[in-house]
Amino acid sequence: MNAMQRKNLDTKTRNLILVLFLIGVFMGSLDTGIIGPVLPSIEQSFKLTSRESSWIFTLFVITFMIGSPVMAKFSDFYGRKKIFILDVFLFGIGSCLIAFSMNIESIFLGRIIQGFGCGGLFPVAGAFIGDAFPLTERGKALGILGSVFGISAIGGPLVGAVLIPYGWNWCFTINIPISIFLIIFAWYILPDLEDERKLKIDYLGIIVLSLLSVFLAYGLNQIDSSNFINSLLSINVLPFLVLFIVLIPIFLKIEKRAEESIVPIHMLKNREISIACIETLAYGLIYSSVIFVPSLVILSMGLSNQYASLMLIPILGANAVAAPILGKILDSVGSRKIMAIGTFILAIGLIAIAFYPSNLIFFIIAGCLMGVGMVTIIGAPLRYIVLSEAKPTERGAGQAIVNMLSSAGQLIGGALIGGIIASFSGIFGYKISLILAAAVAFIAFLFTLKLKSRDEQIATMKSNQ
């Protein structure tokens, strides 16, 4: 989209498009949060073990990781409108399969389709913001989009709690009318702009990327946290993780040679984007330690499961409130200052909870610090960096890299943190995991100091118009 085309979109139209993307991203992220409360009901309906039901989550993650770069790349060539509509359509079809499933195979297939469609929602939305929004409004728009993750993290379990009594199917049925509305909304409101280039699909890259995602997710899924080391070395885990590691250099070589690589490896030569990738992986590791906070609260404060889950509200609430505020500030101060302050206070919050897990007031304050810190490391400031550095024809692909690495970091972090907690008895394992997360946050802080200043960032954005 060139400058003239951008001027044709007035403020009202841009705001309507932002609402469209906000609903779409919220729908996708809400479905991620809702799956936790739904799993026990699905297990009971189809008589599944917890290991079998875990594939409902794992299959979604695998196809999400594959769908992000594929859909983002397609949007760079064939236009944001067509691919966004396709993403929503796939998500709706997947939801329909799950909602009306008569067997577990239909649920698995539905989650595969859902994940593939969901993977493209945020990259397409983020790329369009770079296409259509003025430089001074991009941070605010990204911040508003980023706020849905904190809101959906709270809203997912709450929506699940409301709908499950009527049948777990309703947790997915609700996506169908929303998807239909979004498709109609997008058809009328999104500009129908296409790129004249023809995409030469990187089939080999897609195949190897798919294998990488499957081997990583399957290997980590089979790890038994209660017997971490022996499980890690077992035939069900080690060969798949080894294959994952072996395939990485092969994939990088394939992508370097591809005329239109599905993952733009050359972008990693850019220092800003490389730092953004490090920050994204750091977030995955940190997030994995945070999801165990309710279990820590049960041990340290003696709360029930229900009340222990409420202790995530300071973290997630601060995340949801801070995201749009930081996005607005971002337009005037740049990514470096926000991310530096955010990662530093994130480290402080993690250390505070690690050393004082039984003090309720202290816990709430530290949780708010963590919530604000986490949204700086994965929210608008980080995506703003990628948007600033990417060429217009690679904005979608750049946003997809963040999605992929975030998912990979969470998979790896979940297995690692779970193993640490299981290796120690009582509260000590949780403390070790939080201290490790704090160390990762501090390393992330040091890397933020190497980012460009606001003036340098603006100059780069103007040169990439």
Secondary structure as GFF3:
##gff-version 3
##sequence-region A 1 465
A	DSSP	alpha_helix	3	7	.	.	.	ID=ss1
A	DSSP	alpha_helix	11	46	.	.	.	ID=ss2
A	DSSP	alpha_helix	50	78	.	.	.	ID=ss3
A	DSSP	alpha_helix	80	99	.	.	.	ID=ss4
A	DSSP	alpha_helix	104	132	.	.	.	ID=ss5
A	DSSP	three_ten_helix	135	137	.	.	.	ID=ss6
A	DSSP	alpha_helix	138	163	.	.	.	ID=ss7
A	DSSP	three_ten_helix	164	166	.	.	.	ID=ss8
A	DSSP	alpha_helix	170	173	.	.	.	ID=ss9
A	DSSP	alpha_helix	175	189	.	.	.	ID=ss10
A	DSSP	alpha_helix	203	221	.	.	.	ID=ss11
A	DSSP	three_ten_helix	225	227	.	.	.	ID=ss12
A	DSSP	alpha_helix	228	232	.	.	.	ID=ss13
A	DSSP	alpha_helix	238	257	.	.	.	ID=ss14
A	DSSP	three_ten_helix	265	269	.	.	.	ID=ss15
A	DSSP	alpha_helix	271	290	.	.	.	ID=ss16
A	DSSP	alpha_helix	293	301	.	.	.	ID=ss17
A	DSSP	alpha_helix	305	309	.	.	.	ID=ss18
A	DSSP	three_ten_helix	310	312	.	.	.	ID=ss19
A	DSSP	alpha_helix	313	333	.	.	.	ID=ss20
A	DSSP	alpha_helix	335	355	.	.	.	ID=ss21
A	DSSP	alpha_helix	360	378	.	.	.	ID=ss22
A	DSSP	alpha_helix	380	389	.	.	.	ID=ss23
A	DSSP	three_ten_helix	392	394	.	.	.	ID=ss24
A	DSSP	alpha_helix	395	423	.	.	.	ID=ss25
A	DSSP	alpha_helix	428	448	.	.	.	ID=ss26
A	DSSP	alpha_helix	454	463	.	.	.	ID=ss27
###
